[in-house]
Amino acid sequence: MNGVGEVVTDLWARATATHAPLDLPLVLALAGAALLLAWSPWGYRVIRHLVTLVHEAGHALVAVLAGRRLSGIRLHSDTSGVTLSRGRPRGPGMVLTLAAGYPAPALAGLAGAWLVGAGYSAGGLWLLVLTCALMLLLVRNLYGLWVVLVTGAAVGALSWAAPPVAVQAAAYLVVLSLLLAAPRSVMEMQRQRRRPRRPHGHGRPGGAPASDADQLAGLTGLPAGVWTGVFWLACLACLGAGGWILWP
């Protein structure tokens, strides 16, 4: 028991330790790396798994807060995902649950920027590890389980073993990548809505399988383009606020 207590104490000390902000040249270099991850074709294929994980976590969290019952989450190899919940098929709870997905990575990035800006870089990374641990209870497919395990284990190992400057750099990179990739995911949704519908898909006539914006349009009567605009505004506002917080 003493060994477990020492580990918990050490973990708490690491998670709550504070560090001075990084110098401007290093922050700019990390911002450039995050931009490549979020907006280059090869980089986005990597960071998209994290974006989808947070996207589905946003659906799940708001579904629970809205009084819905979670059935499970699936993460797929094409970086798509789905969160299933039980409850009324219409109404404010369902609208809020659907609306939470695309802003979730941007809001997570903004919260992470606040923590990193306050000096709690390790704490921000450990919150990501905690999110992965909770997601393990909800994931219902093997690929999704692999994504969550690898993400949580990699971030946890880095937070535990890496020197403080490496932990800070990793936290900056994760936060900036989420902030920059969030609007990219909205753009990808717009592209998918223009594609011909798959034979097994379900969605708007002649379009891709129903996106969050299309489903919200069906529930509220507001056009899908309006909901897409809301997602854009939320992501860009978080990007601007997060960038302002992280600027040395």
Secondary structure as a PSIPRED ss2 file (coil, helix, strand):
# PSIPRED VFORMAT (PSIPRED V4.0)

   1 M C   1.000  0.000  0.000
   2 N H   0.000  1.000  0.000
   3 G H   0.000  1.000  0.000
   4 V H   0.000  1.000  0.000
   5 G H   0.000  1.000  0.000
   6 E H   0.000  1.000  0.000
   7 V H   0.000  1.000  0.000
   8 V H   0.000  1.000  0.000
   9 T H   0.000  1.000  0.000
  10 D H   0.000  1.000  0.000
  11 L H   0.000  1.000  0.000
  12 W H   0.000  1.000  0.000
  13 A H   0.000  1.000  0.000
  14 R H   0.000  1.000  0.000
  15 A H   0.000  1.000  0.000
  16 T H   0.000  1.000  0.000
  17 A C   1.000  0.000  0.000
  18 T C   1.000  0.000  0.000
  19 H C   1.000  0.000  0.000
  20 A C   1.000  0.000  0.000
  21 P C   1.000  0.000  0.000
  22 L C   1.000  0.000  0.000
  23 D C   1.000  0.000  0.000
  24 L H   0.000  1.000  0.000
  25 P H   0.000  1.000  0.000
  26 L H   0.000  1.000  0.000
  27 V H   0.000  1.000  0.000
  28 L H   0.000  1.000  0.000
  29 A H   0.000  1.000  0.000
  30 L H   0.000  1.000  0.000
  31 A H   0.000  1.000  0.000
  32 G H   0.000  1.000  0.000
  33 A H   0.000  1.000  0.000
  34 A H   0.000  1.000  0.000
  35 L H   0.000  1.000  0.000
  36 L H   0.000  1.000  0.000
  37 L H   0.000  1.000  0.000
  38 A H   0.000  1.000  0.000
  39 W H   0.000  1.000  0.000
  40 S C   1.000  0.000  0.000
  41 P H   0.000  1.000  0.000
  42 W H   0.000  1.000  0.000
  43 G H   0.000  1.000  0.000
  44 Y H   0.000  1.000  0.000
  45 R H   0.000  1.000  0.000
  46 V H   0.000  1.000  0.000
  47 I H   0.000  1.000  0.000
  48 R H   0.000  1.000  0.000
  49 H H   0.000  1.000  0.000
  50 L H   0.000  1.000  0.000
  51 V H   0.000  1.000  0.000
  52 T H   0.000  1.000  0.000
  53 L H   0.000  1.000  0.000
  54 V H   0.000  1.000  0.000
  55 H H   0.000  1.000  0.000
  56 E H   0.000  1.000  0.000
  57 A H   0.000  1.000  0.000
  58 G H   0.000  1.000  0.000
  59 H H   0.000  1.000  0.000
  60 A H   0.000  1.000  0.000
  61 L H   0.000  1.000  0.000
  62 V H   0.000  1.000  0.000
  63 A H   0.000  1.000  0.000
  64 V H   0.000  1.000  0.000
  65 L H   0.000  1.000  0.000
  66 A C   1.000  0.000  0.000
  67 G C   1.000  0.000  0.000
  68 R C   1.000  0.000  0.000
  69 R E   0.000  0.000  1.000
  70 L E   0.000  0.000  1.000
  71 S E   0.000  0.000  1.000
  72 G E   0.000  0.000  1.000
  73 I E   0.000  0.000  1.000
  74 R E   0.000  0.000  1.000
  75 L E   0.000  0.000  1.000
  76 H C   1.000  0.000  0.000
  77 S C   1.000  0.000  0.000
  78 D C   1.000  0.000  0.000
  79 T C   1.000  0.000  0.000
  80 S C   1.000  0.000  0.000
  81 G E   0.000  0.000  1.000
  82 V E   0.000  0.000  1.000
  83 T E   0.000  0.000  1.000
  84 L E   0.000  0.000  1.000
  85 S E   0.000  0.000  1.000
  86 R E   0.000  0.000  1.000
  87 G C   1.000  0.000  0.000
  88 R C   1.000  0.000  0.000
  89 P C   1.000  0.000  0.000
  90 R C   1.000  0.000  0.000
  91 G C   1.000  0.000  0.000
  92 P H   0.000  1.000  0.000
  93 G H   0.000  1.000  0.000
  94 M H   0.000  1.000  0.000
  95 V H   0.000  1.000  0.000
  96 L H   0.000  1.000  0.000
  97 T H   0.000  1.000  0.000
  98 L H   0.000  1.000  0.000
  99 A H   0.000  1.000  0.000
 100 A C   1.000  0.000  0.000
 101 G C   1.000  0.000  0.000
 102 Y C   1.000  0.000  0.000
 103 P H   0.000  1.000  0.000
 104 A H   0.000  1.000  0.000
 105 P H   0.000  1.000  0.000
 106 A H   0.000  1.000  0.000
 107 L H   0.000  1.000  0.000
 108 A H   0.000  1.000  0.000
 109 G H   0.000  1.000  0.000
 110 L H   0.000  1.000  0.000
 111 A H   0.000  1.000  0.000
 112 G H   0.000  1.000  0.000
 113 A H   0.000  1.000  0.000
 114 W H   0.000  1.000  0.000
 115 L H   0.000  1.000  0.000
 116 V H   0.000  1.000  0.000
 117 G H   0.000  1.000  0.000
 118 A C   1.000  0.000  0.000
 119 G C   1.000  0.000  0.000
 120 Y C   1.000  0.000  0.000
 121 S H   0.000  1.000  0.000
 122 A H   0.000  1.000  0.000
 123 G H   0.000  1.000  0.000
 124 G H   0.000  1.000  0.000
 125 L H   0.000  1.000  0.000
 126 W H   0.000  1.000  0.000
 127 L H   0.000  1.000  0.000
 128 L H   0.000  1.000  0.000
 129 V H   0.000  1.000  0.000
 130 L H   0.000  1.000  0.000
 131 T H   0.000  1.000  0.000
 132 C H   0.000  1.000  0.000
 133 A H   0.000  1.000  0.000
 134 L H   0.000  1.000  0.000
 135 M H   0.000  1.000  0.000
 136 L H   0.000  1.000  0.000
 137 L C   1.000  0.000  0.000
 138 L C   1.000  0.000  0.000
 139 V E   0.000  0.000  1.000
 140 R C   1.000  0.000  0.000
 141 N C   1.000  0.000  0.000
 142 L H   0.000  1.000  0.000
 143 Y H   0.000  1.000  0.000
 144 G H   0.000  1.000  0.000
 145 L H   0.000  1.000  0.000
 146 W H   0.000  1.000  0.000
 147 V H   0.000  1.000  0.000
 148 V H   0.000  1.000  0.000
 149 L H   0.000  1.000  0.000
 150 V H   0.000  1.000  0.000
 151 T H   0.000  1.000  0.000
 152 G H   0.000  1.000  0.000
 153 A H   0.000  1.000  0.000
 154 A H   0.000  1.000  0.000
 155 V H   0.000  1.000  0.000
 156 G H   0.000  1.000  0.000
 157 A H   0.000  1.000  0.000
 158 L H   0.000  1.000  0.000
 159 S H   0.000  1.000  0.000
 160 W H   0.000  1.000  0.000
 161 A H   0.000  1.000  0.000
 162 A C   1.000  0.000  0.000
 163 P C   1.000  0.000  0.000
 164 P H   0.000  1.000  0.000
 165 V H   0.000  1.000  0.000
 166 A H   0.000  1.000  0.000
 167 V H   0.000  1.000  0.000
 168 Q H   0.000  1.000  0.000
 169 A H   0.000  1.000  0.000
 170 A H   0.000  1.000  0.000
 171 A H   0.000  1.000  0.000
 172 Y H   0.000  1.000  0.000
 173 L H   0.000  1.000  0.000
 174 V H   0.000  1.000  0.000
 175 V H   0.000  1.000  0.000
 176 L H   0.000  1.000  0.000
 177 S H   0.000  1.000  0.000
 178 L H   0.000  1.000  0.000
 179 L H   0.000  1.000  0.000
 180 L H   0.000  1.000  0.000
 181 A H   0.000  1.000  0.000
 182 A H   0.000  1.000  0.000
 183 P H   0.000  1.000  0.000
 184 R H   0.000  1.000  0.000
 185 S H   0.000  1.000  0.000
 186 V H   0.000  1.000  0.000
 187 M H   0.000  1.000  0.000
 188 E H   0.000  1.000  0.000
 189 M H   0.000  1.000  0.000
 190 Q H   0.000  1.000  0.000
 191 R H   0.000  1.000  0.000
 192 Q H   0.000  1.000  0.000
 193 R H   0.000  1.000  0.000
 194 R H   0.000  1.000  0.000
 195 R C   1.000  0.000  0.000
 196 P C   1.000  0.000  0.000
 197 R C   1.000  0.000  0.000
 198 R C   1.000  0.000  0.000
 199 P C   1.000  0.000  0.000
 200 H C   1.000  0.000  0.000
 201 G C   1.000  0.000  0.000
 202 H C   1.000  0.000  0.000
 203 G E   0.000  0.000  1.000
 204 R C   1.000  0.000  0.000
 205 P C   1.000  0.000  0.000
 206 G C   1.000  0.000  0.000
 207 G C   1.000  0.000  0.000
 208 A C   1.000  0.000  0.000
 209 P E   0.000  0.000  1.000
 210 A C   1.000  0.000  0.000
 211 S C   1.000  0.000  0.000
 212 D H   0.000  1.000  0.000
 213 A H   0.000  1.000  0.000
 214 D H   0.000  1.000  0.000
 215 Q H   0.000  1.000  0.000
 216 L H   0.000  1.000  0.000
 217 A H   0.000  1.000  0.000
 218 G H   0.000  1.000  0.000
 219 L H   0.000  1.000  0.000
 220 T H   0.000  1.000  0.000
 221 G C   1.000  0.000  0.000
 222 L C   1.000  0.000  0.000
 223 P C   1.000  0.000  0.000
 224 A H   0.000  1.000  0.000
 225 G H   0.000  1.000  0.000
 226 V H   0.000  1.000  0.000
 227 W H   0.000  1.000  0.000
 228 T H   0.000  1.000  0.000
 229 G H   0.000  1.000  0.000
 230 V H   0.000  1.000  0.000
 231 F H   0.000  1.000  0.000
 232 W H   0.000  1.000  0.000
 233 L H   0.000  1.000  0.000
 234 A H   0.000  1.000  0.000
 235 C H   0.000  1.000  0.000
 236 L H   0.000  1.000  0.000
 237 A H   0.000  1.000  0.000
 238 C H   0.000  1.000  0.000
 239 L H   0.000  1.000  0.000
 240 G H   0.000  1.000  0.000
 241 A H   0.000  1.000  0.000
 242 G H   0.000  1.000  0.000
 243 G H   0.000  1.000  0.000
 244 W H   0.000  1.000  0.000
 245 I H   0.000  1.000  0.000
 246 L H   0.000  1.000  0.000
 247 W C   1.000  0.000  0.000
 248 P C   1.000  0.000  0.000
